[in-house]
């Protein structure tokens, strides 16, 4: 049930949350922490869905993300700051200019008190050179995959307390996606301090990581790095502002290196 709720409603409940919800729905009448099929049938799917929506709307901290976002599209503005950012990215990343110049939308995010983002992977999970789906930055469609080769994140201010960027499974020698999903590490709103790596926000600091491996045969865009699960710890005091810029790529090197698609 937990996985269904998390995936279907984009929320993260702990055991106490579930018990309270089941009590309000009068599902677990014998208080055994187990909902039988017959007990579940006392509530229609529509009523259950409506209840969960209202319940989580009243508890936004349970949602996977609590923040405000805005977008900057450099191809529609002429701004010296945006141009300088692109040039600094080119210097730091040492990637071909077409990868930096194309699909250069910038996301600006604000996190207030309690603002957080539970662990996720920026690019499509379990995708790589053998995936036949078109990358979404080439053709936005229902059946497409996100192909973010690099994440370039910049802290825009100092945060008084909290707001770290956390990587729950960084440098793990083993990785079990089912164990991770059934565990608590993805819920950074509650268990951020259990992460393997935590980075404190500092104005002007950039955090960069590669979401994909290199294909050894082609020397280009390969499979997703499953250890790049990351997110934002809750802001305890102050406000957190960040900037995100993703470098998109595909398994097709020639296509990626063309000045324009």
C-alpha positions in Angstrom: 0.0 0.0 0.0 2.8 2.4 0.8 4.4 2.1 -2.6 1.0 2.5 -4.3 0.3 5.7 -2.3 3.8 7.1 -2.9 3.8 6.4 -6.6 0.1 7.3 -7.2 -0.2 10.3 -5.0 3.4 11.5 -4.8 3.4 11.5 -1.0 5.5 9.9 1.7 3.7 8.4 4.7 5.3 6.9 7.7 3.6 4.3 9.8 1.9 6.8 12.1 0.5 8.7 9.1 -1.0 5.5 7.8 -2.5 4.6 11.1 -4.1 8.0 11.5 -5.5 7.9 7.9 -6.9 4.4 8.4 -8.5 5.5 11.7 -10.2 8.4 10.1 -11.4 6.2 7.3 -12.5 3.6 9.9 -10.7 0.9 7.9 -8.6 -0.9 10.6 -11.5 -1.6 13.0 -9.7 -4.4 14.9 -6.5 -2.2 15.2 -4.2 -5.0 14.0 -2.2 -2.7 11.6 -3.4 -4.8 8.7 -6.0 -3.9 6.2 -7.8 -6.9 4.7 -9.5 -6.9 1.3 -12.9 -6.9 3.0 -12.0 -3.9 5.1 -10.8 -2.1 2.1 -14.1 -2.7 0.3 -15.9 -0.6 2.9 -14.5 2.5 1.0 -15.0 3.0 -2.7 -11.9 3.8 -4.8 -13.3 7.2 -5.7 -13.9 8.0 -2.0 -10.5 6.8 -1.0 -8.8 8.9 -3.7 -10.7 12.0 -2.7 -9.8 11.4 1.0 -6.1 11.0 0.2 -6.1 14.2 -1.9 -7.7 16.3 0.8 -5.7 14.7 3.6 -2.4 15.4 1.9 -3.4 18.9 0.8 -3.8 19.7 4.5 -0.4 18.2 5.1 1.9 19.6 2.3 5.0 18.4 4.2 4.1 14.9 3.3 4.4 15.6 -0.4 7.6 14.6 -2.2 8.3 18.3 -3.0 7.5 21.5 -1.2 8.8 24.4 -3.1 8.1 27.1 -5.7 9.6 27.1 -9.2 10.1 29.5 -12.1 11.8 29.1 -15.5 14.2 31.3 -17.5 14.5 30.7 -21.2 17.7 32.2 -22.4 16.7 32.0 -26.1 13.9 34.5 -25.4 15.9 37.0 -23.3 19.1 39.0 -23.7 20.7 39.0 -20.2 24.4 39.3 -19.3 24.0 37.2 -16.1 22.5 34.3 -18.1 25.2 34.6 -20.8 28.0 34.6 -18.1 26.5 31.5 -16.5 26.6 29.7 -19.8 30.3 30.6 -20.4 31.2 29.6 -16.9 29.5 26.2 -17.4 31.4 25.8 -20.6 34.7 26.4 -18.7 33.9 24.2 -15.8 32.4 21.2 -17.6 34.7 21.2 -20.6 31.9 19.8 -22.8 31.3 20.7 -26.5 29.6 24.0 -26.9 26.5 22.6 -28.7 25.6 20.6 -25.5 25.8 23.8 -23.5 24.0 26.1 -26.0 21.0 23.9 -26.8 18.0 23.2 -24.6 19.3 25.7 -22.0 16.2 26.4 -19.9 17.1 27.4 -16.3 15.0 26.4 -13.3 15.0 28.7 -10.3 13.6 27.2 -7.1 12.6 28.7 -3.7 12.3 26.7 -0.5 10.7 28.3 2.5 10.6 26.9 6.0 10.0 23.1 5.8 10.7 23.2 2.0 12.2 20.0 0.8 12.5 17.6 -2.1 12.6 13.9 -1.5 15.2 11.8 -3.2 14.8 11.3 -7.0 17.0 10.8 -10.1 17.1 13.7 -12.5 17.2 11.5 -15.7 15.1 8.6 -16.8 15.7 5.6 -14.6 16.9 2.4 -16.3 17.4 4.1 -19.6 20.5 4.2 -21.8 21.8 3.4 -25.2 19.4 0.4 -25.6 16.2 2.4 -24.9 14.1 3.0 -27.9 12.0 5.8 -26.4 12.7 9.3 -27.8 14.2 11.8 -25.4 11.7 14.4 -24.2 13.9 17.3 -25.1 13.7 16.3 -28.7 10.0 15.5 -28.8 7.7 16.1 -25.9 5.3 13.2 -25.9 3.5 10.9 -23.6 6.0 8.1 -24.3 9.3 9.8 -24.0 12.2 9.7 -21.5 14.1 12.4 -19.7 17.7 12.5 -20.9 19.6 14.7 -18.6 23.3 13.9 -18.9 24.6 16.4 -16.4 23.0 18.4 -13.5 24.5 21.8 -12.7 23.0 23.2 -9.6 24.0 26.6 -8.0 23.1 27.9 -4.5 21.9 31.5 -4.8 22.0 32.3 -1.1 23.3 31.2 2.3 20.7 29.2 4.3 20.6 29.8 8.1 19.9 26.2 8.9 19.0 23.1 6.9 18.5 22.9 3.2 21.4 20.6 2.5 21.6 18.7 -0.8 21.6 15.0 0.1 22.7 11.9 -1.8 21.3 8.9 0.1 23.2 6.1 -1.6 26.3 8.0 -2.9 29.4 5.7 -3.0 27.4 2.6 -2.1 29.3 -0.6 -3.0 25.9 -2.3 -3.6 22.5 -1.0 -4.8 19.1 -2.6 -4.4 16.3 -0.4 -5.7 13.6 -2.4 -4.0 15.4 -2.2 -0.7 15.8 1.5 -1.2 12.2 2.1 -2.1 11.0 0.0 0.9 13.4 1.7 3.3 13.3 5.3 4.6 16.3 6.9 2.9 14.2 8.4 0.0 12.1 10.4 2.5 14.6 13.2 3.0 12.0 15.3 4.7 12.3 13.0 7.7 15.5 11.0 7.3 17.9 13.4 5.5 20.6 12.7 8.2 20.7 9.1 7.1 22.1 10.1 3.7 25.7 9.0 2.7 26.5 12.5 1.5 25.2 15.9 2.5 26.2 19.3 1.0 25.6 22.5 2.9 24.3 25.4 0.9 26.7 28.3 0.4 26.0 31.3 -1.9 27.8 30.8 -5.2 28.7 27.2 -4.7 28.0 24.9 -7.7 27.2 21.2 -7.3 27.7 19.1 -10.4 27.1 15.5 -11.1 26.7 13.2 -14.1 23.4 11.2 -14.3 24.7 8.8 -16.9 27.7 6.6 -17.4 29.6 6.7 -20.7 28.9 3.8 -23.1 32.3 2.0 -23.5 31.6 1.1 -27.1 30.4 4.5 -28.3 32.2 6.8 -25.9 28.9 8.7 -25.4 25.6 8.7 -23.5 25.1 5.5 -21.6 23.0 4.0 -18.8 21.7 5.9 -15.9 23.9 6.0 -12.8 21.5 4.5 -10.1 23.6 6.1 -7.3 22.6 9.6 -8.2 19.5 9.6 -6.1 19.4 13.1 -4.5 17.2 15.7 -3.0 16.9 18.7 -0.7 16.7 18.4 3.1 14.1 20.6 4.8 14.9 24.2 5.4 14.8 24.7 9.2 15.6 28.4 9.3 15.7 31.0 6.5 15.0 30.6 2.8 16.8 28.6 0.2 17.2 29.6 -3.4 18.9 27.4 -6.1 19.4 27.4 -9.8 19.2 24.2 -11.9 20.6 23.8 -15.4 20.6 20.4 -17.1 22.7 19.3 -20.0 20.7 17.1 -22.2 22.1 14.4 -24.5 21.1 11.3 -26.4 22.8 8.1 -27.5 23.3 9.8 -30.9 26.6 11.8 -30.7 26.3 13.3 -34.2 22.8 14.6 -33.4 23.9 16.0 -30.0 26.9 17.9 -31.6 24.9 19.6 -34.3 24.6 23.4 -33.5 20.8 23.1 -34.0 18.4 20.2 -34.0 
